Amino acid sequence: MKPVDIGPATSPGTESGAGCQTCMADVQNMRDDRRIPIKKVGVKGLRYPITVLDRANSIQHTTALVNLFADLPHDFKGTHMSRFIEVFNEHRKDLSMPRFLSMLDEVRHALDAETAYSDLHFTYFIEKAAPVSGQKSMMSYECSYEGRVSDTDREFWVTVNVPVQTVCPCSKAISRYGAHNQRGVVTVSVQLGPFFWIEDLVAVVEKSASSDVYTLLKRDDEKYVTEKAFDNPRFVEDVVREVYDGLRTIGSFPRFKVQAENFESIHNHSAYACVEYDKARDGKEEGHGV
């Protein structure tokens, strides 16, 4: 589609313009002479109900915060913002991981763009039983999809934030009465390769911490979780390394990144560690720590 100059619409009431919607000016399609292409233009901060895959219940309804963008050639004055919403609305009832890239393909074609981009943030819920009482409650996990699609490139990342508990190994080793412990968050980002469930990533992270955390705990559960964490002290360095090894058991991801942040209980700062893996760079032997 080439930009064309369309003059002002004929004034309502004239013979040629009365009731003629096709005579309305399409300002977005007018030519721009500044010769400055735009890398990303679109809609940001869209809140919308969506449906994603759920291992236990087949599907899960949730609400997403959506950003949708496409590139714009230098000679186009503007993009068609409504088309982003039109395409997204058609896909919102099935935003499984493969369908997300299909949605971006349609955005690209609807806007005659070379590249389409999106990042989509949503809360995912998993029913979780307390370790002793078996009492069930819903745990929430903040997740996101991020993708880019063009004729020559398709990239898709899934990120899951998992709350955990850690006990400091050093504090346990030097203290007579206990050890300081804290809640933290482990952020796992994987580039789409093998099929996996969000639950798979959550399980790897929770297994790698001193203890996982729960929404609902009775007294017997609290005792169990406290003692389990004390028996499994972990530095943030331990956590990211354990998650790294665990991700390798799920499948061959082209790239992934693991970050751990502990909200320290005796310091006025957080403890942080990060490790990355790139199959093209690291092969099968080692990752890259930060």
SENUVEX-239288 format. One record per residue (C-alpha): residue in one letter; x, y, z. Coordinates in Angstrom, 1 decimal, m for minus. Layout:
REM residues N
residuo: a | xx: X | yy: Y | zz: Z .
...
REM end
This chain:
REM residues 290
residuo: m | xx: 0.0 | yy: 0.0 | zz: 0.0 .
residuo: k | xx: 1.4 | yy: 3.4 | zz: m1.0 .
residuo: p | xx: 0.6 | yy: 6.6 | zz: 0.7 .
residuo: v | xx: m1.6 | yy: 8.9 | zz: m1.2 .
residuo: d | xx: m2.7 | yy: 12.5 | zz: m0.7 .
residuo: i | xx: m6.4 | yy: 12.7 | zz: m0.1 .
residuo: g | xx: m7.9 | yy: 16.1 | zz: 0.2 .
residuo: p | xx: m10.5 | yy: 17.2 | zz: 2.8 .
residuo: a | xx: m13.8 | yy: 15.3 | zz: 2.7 .
residuo: t | xx: m16.5 | yy: 17.0 | zz: 0.8 .
residuo: s | xx: m18.6 | yy: 19.1 | zz: 3.1 .
residuo: p | xx: m21.7 | yy: 17.3 | zz: 4.4 .
residuo: g | xx: m24.8 | yy: 18.4 | zz: 2.6 .
residuo: t | xx: m23.2 | yy: 18.8 | zz: m0.8 .
residuo: e | xx: m24.5 | yy: 16.6 | zz: m3.6 .
residuo: s | xx: m21.3 | yy: 14.6 | zz: m3.9 .
residuo: g | xx: m20.5 | yy: 14.3 | zz: m0.2 .
residuo: a | xx: m23.8 | yy: 13.8 | zz: 1.6 .
residuo: g | xx: m23.7 | yy: 10.5 | zz: 3.4 .
residuo: c | xx: m20.6 | yy: 9.4 | zz: 1.5 .
residuo: q | xx: m18.2 | yy: 7.7 | zz: 3.9 .
residuo: t | xx: m15.7 | yy: 6.9 | zz: 1.2 .
residuo: c | xx: m15.1 | yy: 10.6 | zz: 0.8 .
residuo: m | xx: m13.7 | yy: 11.0 | zz: 4.3 .
residuo: a | xx: m10.1 | yy: 12.0 | zz: 4.5 .
residuo: d | xx: m7.6 | yy: 9.2 | zz: 5.4 .
residuo: v | xx: m4.9 | yy: 11.3 | zz: 7.0 .
residuo: q | xx: m2.8 | yy: 8.3 | zz: 8.1 .
residuo: n | xx: m2.3 | yy: 7.4 | zz: 4.5 .
residuo: m | xx: m1.0 | yy: 10.9 | zz: 3.5 .
residuo: r | xx: 2.6 | yy: 11.1 | zz: 2.5 .
residuo: d | xx: 5.3 | yy: 12.3 | zz: 4.9 .
residuo: d | xx: 8.3 | yy: 14.1 | zz: 3.4 .
residuo: r | xx: 10.7 | yy: 14.1 | zz: 6.3 .
residuo: r | xx: 12.2 | yy: 10.7 | zz: 5.3 .
residuo: i | xx: 12.4 | yy: 9.4 | zz: 8.9 .
residuo: p | xx: 11.2 | yy: 5.8 | zz: 9.3 .
residuo: i | xx: 9.7 | yy: 4.8 | zz: 12.7 .
residuo: k | xx: 10.8 | yy: 1.5 | zz: 14.3 .
residuo: k | xx: 7.8 | yy: 1.1 | zz: 16.5 .
residuo: v | xx: 4.4 | yy: 2.7 | zz: 16.5 .
residuo: g | xx: 1.1 | yy: 1.3 | zz: 17.9 .
residuo: v | xx: m0.9 | yy: 1.0 | zz: 21.0 .
residuo: k | xx: 0.4 | yy: 0.7 | zz: 24.6 .
residuo: g | xx: m1.2 | yy: m0.1 | zz: 27.9 .
residuo: l | xx: m4.3 | yy: m1.9 | zz: 26.4 .
residuo: r | xx: m6.1 | yy: m3.9 | zz: 29.1 .
residuo: y | xx: m8.0 | yy: m6.8 | zz: 27.7 .
residuo: p | xx: m9.5 | yy: m10.2 | zz: 28.7 .
residuo: i | xx: m7.6 | yy: m13.1 | zz: 27.2 .
residuo: t | xx: m7.5 | yy: m16.9 | zz: 27.3 .
residuo: v | xx: m4.3 | yy: m19.0 | zz: 27.7 .
residuo: l | xx: m3.5 | yy: m22.7 | zz: 27.9 .
residuo: d | xx: m3.8 | yy: m24.3 | zz: 31.4 .
residuo: r | xx: m2.4 | yy: m27.8 | zz: 32.0 .
residuo: a | xx: m4.9 | yy: m28.7 | zz: 34.7 .
residuo: n | xx: m8.0 | yy: m27.1 | zz: 33.1 .
residuo: s | xx: m7.2 | yy: m26.9 | zz: 29.4 .
residuo: i | xx: m7.8 | yy: m23.1 | zz: 29.4 .
residuo: q | xx: m7.6 | yy: m20.2 | zz: 31.8 .
residuo: h | xx: m9.3 | yy: m16.8 | zz: 31.6 .
residuo: t | xx: m7.3 | yy: m13.8 | zz: 32.8 .
residuo: t | xx: m6.6 | yy: m10.1 | zz: 32.0 .
residuo: a | xx: m3.6 | yy: m8.9 | zz: 30.1 .
residuo: l | xx: m1.8 | yy: m5.6 | zz: 29.8 .
residuo: v | xx: m0.9 | yy: m5.5 | zz: 26.1 .
residuo: n | xx: 1.5 | yy: m3.4 | zz: 24.0 .
residuo: l | xx: 1.3 | yy: m3.8 | zz: 20.2 .
residuo: f | xx: 3.6 | yy: m2.2 | zz: 17.7 .
residuo: a | xx: 4.7 | yy: m2.2 | zz: 14.0 .
residuo: d | xx: 7.3 | yy: m0.4 | zz: 12.0 .
residuo: l | xx: 6.3 | yy: 2.5 | zz: 9.8 .
residuo: p | xx: 8.0 | yy: 3.4 | zz: 6.5 .
residuo: h | xx: 9.5 | yy: 6.9 | zz: 6.2 .
residuo: d | xx: 6.9 | yy: 8.0 | zz: 3.6 .
residuo: f | xx: 3.8 | yy: 7.1 | zz: 5.7 .
residuo: k | xx: 2.3 | yy: 9.9 | zz: 7.9 .
residuo: g | xx: 0.7 | yy: 7.6 | zz: 10.4 .
residuo: t | xx: m0.4 | yy: 4.0 | zz: 11.2 .
residuo: h | xx: m3.9 | yy: 2.7 | zz: 11.6 .
residuo: m | xx: m4.3 | yy: 2.2 | zz: 15.3 .
residuo: s | xx: m7.7 | yy: 0.5 | zz: 15.1 .
residuo: r | xx: m6.2 | yy: m2.4 | zz: 13.1 .
residuo: f | xx: m4.1 | yy: m3.4 | zz: 16.1 .
residuo: i | xx: m7.2 | yy: m3.8 | zz: 18.2 .
residuo: e | xx: m9.2 | yy: m5.5 | zz: 15.5 .
residuo: v | xx: m6.5 | yy: m8.3 | zz: 15.1 .
residuo: f | xx: m5.9 | yy: m8.7 | zz: 18.8 .
residuo: n | xx: m9.6 | yy: m9.0 | zz: 19.5 .
residuo: e | xx: m9.8 | yy: m11.9 | zz: 17.0 .
residuo: h | xx: m7.1 | yy: m13.8 | zz: 18.8 .
residuo: r | xx: m7.8 | yy: m13.0 | zz: 22.4 .
residuo: k | xx: m9.7 | yy: m16.3 | zz: 23.0 .
residuo: d | xx: m6.7 | yy: m18.4 | zz: 22.0 .
residuo: l | xx: m3.4 | yy: m16.8 | zz: 22.9 .
residuo: s | xx: m1.5 | yy: m20.0 | zz: 23.3 .
residuo: m | xx: 2.2 | yy: m19.6 | zz: 22.6 .
residuo: p | xx: 2.1 | yy: m20.6 | zz: 18.9 .
residuo: r | xx: m1.0 | yy: m18.5 | zz: 18.3 .
residuo: f | xx: 0.8 | yy: m15.5 | zz: 19.7 .
residuo: l | xx: 3.1 | yy: m15.4 | zz: 16.7 .
residuo: s | xx: 0.2 | yy: m16.0 | zz: 14.3 .
residuo: m | xx: m1.4 | yy: m12.9 | zz: 15.8 .
residuo: l | xx: 1.7 | yy: m10.9 | zz: 15.1 .
residuo: d | xx: 1.8 | yy: m12.1 | zz: 11.5 .
residuo: e | xx: m1.7 | yy: m10.8 | zz: 11.0 .
residuo: v | xx: m0.9 | yy: m7.4 | zz: 12.6 .
residuo: r | xx: 2.0 | yy: m7.1 | zz: 10.2 .
residuo: h | xx: m0.1 | yy: m7.9 | zz: 7.2 .
residuo: a | xx: m3.0 | yy: m5.7 | zz: 8.3 .
residuo: l | xx: m0.6 | yy: m2.7 | zz: 8.5 .
residuo: d | xx: 1.6 | yy: m3.5 | zz: 5.5 .
residuo: a | xx: 4.5 | yy: m3.5 | zz: 8.0 .
residuo: e | xx: 7.8 | yy: m5.3 | zz: 7.7 .
residuo: t | xx: 7.9 | yy: m6.1 | zz: 11.4 .
residuo: a | xx: 5.3 | yy: m6.5 | zz: 14.2 .
residuo: y | xx: 6.1 | yy: m6.5 | zz: 17.9 .
residuo: s | xx: 4.2 | yy: m7.2 | zz: 21.1 .
residuo: d | xx: 4.7 | yy: m7.7 | zz: 24.8 .
residuo: l | xx: 1.8 | yy: m9.0 | zz: 26.8 .
residuo: h | xx: 1.7 | yy: m9.2 | zz: 30.6 .
residuo: f | xx: m0.8 | yy: m11.3 | zz: 32.6 .
residuo: t | xx: m1.4 | yy: m13.1 | zz: 35.9 .
residuo: y | xx: m1.5 | yy: m16.9 | zz: 35.8 .
residuo: f | xx: m3.1 | yy: m18.9 | zz: 38.6 .
residuo: i | xx: m2.2 | yy: m22.4 | zz: 39.7 .
residuo: e | xx: m4.2 | yy: m24.3 | zz: 42.4 .
residuo: k | xx: m1.7 | yy: m25.4 | zz: 45.1 .
residuo: a | xx: m2.2 | yy: m27.7 | zz: 48.1 .
residuo: a | xx: m0.5 | yy: m26.9 | zz: 51.4 .
residuo: p | xx: 2.2 | yy: m29.5 | zz: 52.2 .
residuo: v | xx: 0.7 | yy: m31.1 | zz: 55.3 .
residuo: s | xx: m3.0 | yy: m30.2 | zz: 55.7 .
residuo: g | xx: m3.6 | yy: m30.4 | zz: 51.9 .
residuo: q | xx: m5.7 | yy: m27.2 | zz: 52.1 .
residuo: k | xx: m6.0 | yy: m25.8 | zz: 48.5 .
residuo: s | xx: m5.7 | yy: m22.2 | zz: 47.4 .
residuo: m | xx: m4.7 | yy: m20.3 | zz: 44.3 .
residuo: m | xx: m1.2 | yy: m19.0 | zz: 43.8 .
residuo: s | xx: m0.6 | yy: m16.2 | zz: 41.4 .
residuo: y | xx: 2.4 | yy: m15.9 | zz: 39.0 .
residuo: e | xx: 3.2 | yy: m12.8 | zz: 36.9 .
residuo: c | xx: 3.9 | yy: m13.9 | zz: 33.3 .
residuo: s | xx: 4.6 | yy: m12.3 | zz: 30.0 .
residuo: y | xx: 4.9 | yy: m13.1 | zz: 26.3 .
residuo: e | xx: 7.2 | yy: m11.0 | zz: 24.1 .
residuo: g | xx: 7.5 | yy: m11.5 | zz: 20.4 .
residuo: r | xx: 8.8 | yy: m10.1 | zz: 17.1 .
residuo: v | xx: 7.8 | yy: m11.3 | zz: 13.6 .
residuo: s | xx: 9.1 | yy: m10.3 | zz: 10.2 .
residuo: d | xx: 9.6 | yy: m12.1 | zz: 6.8 .
residuo: t | xx: 13.1 | yy: m13.2 | zz: 7.9 .
residuo: d | xx: 12.9 | yy: m13.4 | zz: 11.7 .
residuo: r | xx: 10.5 | yy: m14.9 | zz: 14.4 .
residuo: e | xx: 11.4 | yy: m14.5 | zz: 18.0 .
residuo: f | xx: 9.3 | yy: m15.4 | zz: 21.0 .
residuo: w | xx: 10.1 | yy: m15.3 | zz: 24.8 .
residuo: v | xx: 8.0 | yy: m16.4 | zz: 27.7 .
residuo: t | xx: 8.8 | yy: m15.0 | zz: 31.2 .
residuo: v | xx: 7.5 | yy: m16.3 | zz: 34.5 .
residuo: n | xx: 8.1 | yy: m14.6 | zz: 37.9 .
residuo: v | xx: 8.0 | yy: m17.2 | zz: 40.8 .
residuo: p | xx: 8.0 | yy: m16.1 | zz: 44.5 .
residuo: v | xx: 10.3 | yy: m18.3 | zz: 46.7 .
residuo: q | xx: 11.8 | yy: m18.4 | zz: 50.2 .
residuo: t | xx: 15.5 | yy: m18.7 | zz: 50.9 .
residuo: v | xx: 17.6 | yy: m19.2 | zz: 54.0 .
residuo: c | xx: 21.1 | yy: m17.8 | zz: 54.1 .
residuo: p | xx: 23.7 | yy: m20.5 | zz: 54.3 .
residuo: c | xx: 26.3 | yy: m18.2 | zz: 55.8 .
residuo: s | xx: 23.8 | yy: m17.0 | zz: 58.5 .
residuo: k | xx: 23.0 | yy: m20.6 | zz: 59.4 .
residuo: a | xx: 26.7 | yy: m21.5 | zz: 59.6 .
residuo: i | xx: 27.7 | yy: m18.7 | zz: 62.0 .
residuo: s | xx: 24.5 | yy: m18.3 | zz: 64.2 .
residuo: r | xx: 23.7 | yy: m20.2 | zz: 67.3 .
residuo: y | xx: 19.9 | yy: m19.6 | zz: 67.3 .
residuo: g | xx: 18.8 | yy: m19.8 | zz: 63.6 .
residuo: a | xx: 19.4 | yy: m18.1 | zz: 60.3 .
residuo: h | xx: 17.9 | yy: m15.1 | zz: 58.5 .
residuo: n | xx: 15.5 | yy: m16.0 | zz: 55.8 .
residuo: q | xx: 13.6 | yy: m13.9 | zz: 53.2 .
residuo: r | xx: 11.1 | yy: m14.0 | zz: 50.4 .
residuo: g | xx: 12.5 | yy: m13.6 | zz: 46.9 .
residuo: v | xx: 11.5 | yy: m13.7 | zz: 43.3 .
residuo: v | xx: 13.0 | yy: m15.8 | zz: 40.5 .
residuo: t | xx: 12.5 | yy: m14.6 | zz: 37.0 .
residuo: v | xx: 12.8 | yy: m17.1 | zz: 34.2 .
residuo: s | xx: 12.8 | yy: m16.1 | zz: 30.6 .
residuo: v | xx: 13.0 | yy: m18.8 | zz: 27.9 .
residuo: q | xx: 13.1 | yy: m18.5 | zz: 24.1 .
residuo: l | xx: 10.4 | yy: m20.7 | zz: 22.6 .
residuo: g | xx: 11.8 | yy: m24.1 | zz: 21.5 .
residuo: p | xx: 10.3 | yy: m27.3 | zz: 22.8 .
residuo: f | xx: 6.6 | yy: m27.2 | zz: 24.0 .
residuo: f | xx: 6.3 | yy: m26.6 | zz: 27.7 .
residuo: w | xx: 3.7 | yy: m25.6 | zz: 30.3 .
residuo: i | xx: 4.0 | yy: m22.5 | zz: 32.5 .
residuo: e | xx: 3.7 | yy: m25.0 | zz: 35.3 .
residuo: d | xx: 6.9 | yy: m26.7 | zz: 34.2 .
residuo: l | xx: 8.9 | yy: m23.5 | zz: 34.8 .
residuo: v | xx: 7.2 | yy: m22.9 | zz: 38.1 .
residuo: a | xx: 8.1 | yy: m26.4 | zz: 39.3 .
residuo: v | xx: 11.7 | yy: m26.0 | zz: 38.4 .
residuo: v | xx: 12.1 | yy: m22.8 | zz: 40.3 .
residuo: e | xx: 10.2 | yy: m23.9 | zz: 43.4 .
residuo: k | xx: 12.3 | yy: m27.0 | zz: 43.6 .
residuo: s | xx: 15.5 | yy: m24.9 | zz: 43.4 .
residuo: a | xx: 14.8 | yy: m22.6 | zz: 46.4 .
residuo: s | xx: 15.0 | yy: m23.3 | zz: 50.1 .
residuo: s | xx: 11.2 | yy: m23.6 | zz: 50.0 .
residuo: d | xx: 8.3 | yy: m22.6 | zz: 47.8 .
residuo: v | xx: 5.7 | yy: m20.3 | zz: 49.2 .
residuo: y | xx: 1.9 | yy: m20.7 | zz: 49.6 .
residuo: t | xx: m1.2 | yy: m18.6 | zz: 49.7 .
residuo: l | xx: m2.8 | yy: m20.7 | zz: 52.5 .
residuo: l | xx: m0.9 | yy: m22.4 | zz: 55.3 .
residuo: k | xx: m2.2 | yy: m24.0 | zz: 58.6 .
residuo: r | xx: 0.0 | yy: m24.3 | zz: 61.6 .
residuo: d | xx: 1.3 | yy: m27.8 | zz: 60.7 .
residuo: d | xx: 2.1 | yy: m26.5 | zz: 57.2 .
residuo: e | xx: 3.9 | yy: m23.5 | zz: 58.6 .
residuo: k | xx: 6.1 | yy: m25.7 | zz: 60.7 .
residuo: y | xx: 6.9 | yy: m27.9 | zz: 57.8 .
residuo: v | xx: 7.7 | yy: m25.0 | zz: 55.4 .
residuo: t | xx: 9.9 | yy: m23.3 | zz: 58.1 .
residuo: e | xx: 11.9 | yy: m26.4 | zz: 58.8 .
residuo: k | xx: 12.2 | yy: m27.4 | zz: 55.2 .
residuo: a | xx: 13.7 | yy: m24.0 | zz: 54.3 .
residuo: f | xx: 16.1 | yy: m24.2 | zz: 57.3 .
residuo: d | xx: 17.3 | yy: m27.6 | zz: 56.1 .
residuo: n | xx: 17.9 | yy: m26.3 | zz: 52.6 .
residuo: p | xx: 19.8 | yy: m23.0 | zz: 52.8 .
residuo: r | xx: 20.4 | yy: m21.3 | zz: 49.4 .
residuo: f | xx: 22.3 | yy: m18.3 | zz: 48.2 .
residuo: v | xx: 20.9 | yy: m16.5 | zz: 45.2 .
residuo: e | xx: 23.9 | yy: m18.0 | zz: 43.4 .
residuo: d | xx: 22.7 | yy: m21.5 | zz: 44.3 .
residuo: v | xx: 19.2 | yy: m20.7 | zz: 43.1 .
residuo: v | xx: 20.1 | yy: m19.6 | zz: 39.6 .
residuo: r | xx: 22.5 | yy: m22.5 | zz: 39.1 .
residuo: e | xx: 19.8 | yy: m25.0 | zz: 40.3 .
residuo: v | xx: 17.2 | yy: m23.4 | zz: 38.0 .
residuo: y | xx: 19.7 | yy: m23.4 | zz: 35.1 .
residuo: d | xx: 20.2 | yy: m27.2 | zz: 35.5 .
residuo: g | xx: 16.5 | yy: m27.8 | zz: 35.9 .
residuo: l | xx: 15.6 | yy: m25.9 | zz: 32.7 .
residuo: r | xx: 18.0 | yy: m28.2 | zz: 30.7 .
residuo: t | xx: 15.9 | yy: m31.2 | zz: 31.7 .
residuo: i | xx: 12.7 | yy: m29.7 | zz: 30.2 .
residuo: g | xx: 14.1 | yy: m29.4 | zz: 26.7 .
residuo: s | xx: 16.5 | yy: m27.7 | zz: 24.4 .
residuo: f | xx: 15.7 | yy: m24.0 | zz: 24.6 .
residuo: p | xx: 17.7 | yy: m21.9 | zz: 22.2 .
residuo: r | xx: 18.3 | yy: m19.3 | zz: 24.9 .
residuo: f | xx: 17.2 | yy: m18.6 | zz: 28.4 .
residuo: k | xx: 17.9 | yy: m16.3 | zz: 31.3 .
residuo: v | xx: 17.4 | yy: m16.8 | zz: 35.1 .
residuo: q | xx: 17.4 | yy: m14.0 | zz: 37.6 .
residuo: a | xx: 17.0 | yy: m14.3 | zz: 41.4 .
residuo: e | xx: 16.4 | yy: m11.4 | zz: 43.8 .
residuo: n | xx: 16.2 | yy: m11.8 | zz: 47.5 .
residuo: f | xx: 14.5 | yy: m9.1 | zz: 49.5 .
residuo: e | xx: 17.0 | yy: m9.4 | zz: 52.4 .
residuo: s | xx: 15.6 | yy: m9.4 | zz: 55.9 .
residuo: i | xx: 18.7 | yy: m8.0 | zz: 57.7 .
residuo: h | xx: 20.0 | yy: m5.7 | zz: 54.9 .
residuo: n | xx: 18.7 | yy: m2.6 | zz: 53.4 .
residuo: h | xx: 19.2 | yy: m3.9 | zz: 49.9 .
residuo: s | xx: 18.5 | yy: m7.0 | zz: 47.8 .
residuo: a | xx: 20.8 | yy: m9.8 | zz: 46.8 .
residuo: y | xx: 20.8 | yy: m10.6 | zz: 43.1 .
residuo: a | xx: 22.3 | yy: m13.1 | zz: 40.7 .
residuo: c | xx: 21.8 | yy: m13.8 | zz: 37.0 .
residuo: v | xx: 22.8 | yy: m16.6 | zz: 34.6 .
residuo: e | xx: 22.1 | yy: m16.8 | zz: 30.9 .
residuo: y | xx: 22.3 | yy: m19.6 | zz: 28.3 .
residuo: d | xx: 22.7 | yy: m19.2 | zz: 24.5 .
residuo: k | xx: 22.9 | yy: m22.5 | zz: 22.6 .
residuo: a | xx: 24.7 | yy: m20.9 | zz: 19.7 .
residuo: r | xx: 27.3 | yy: m19.4 | zz: 22.0 .
residuo: d | xx: 27.6 | yy: m21.8 | zz: 25.0 .
residuo: g | xx: 26.9 | yy: m25.1 | zz: 23.4 .
residuo: k | xx: 26.1 | yy: m27.9 | zz: 25.9 .
residuo: e | xx: 28.8 | yy: m27.2 | zz: 28.4 .
residuo: e | xx: 28.3 | yy: m23.9 | zz: 30.2 .
residuo: g | xx: 26.3 | yy: m20.8 | zz: 30.6 .
residuo: h | xx: 27.2 | yy: m17.2 | zz: 31.3 .
residuo: g | xx: 26.8 | yy: m15.6 | zz: 34.7 .
residuo: v | xx: 26.4 | yy: m12.0 | zz: 35.5 .
REM end
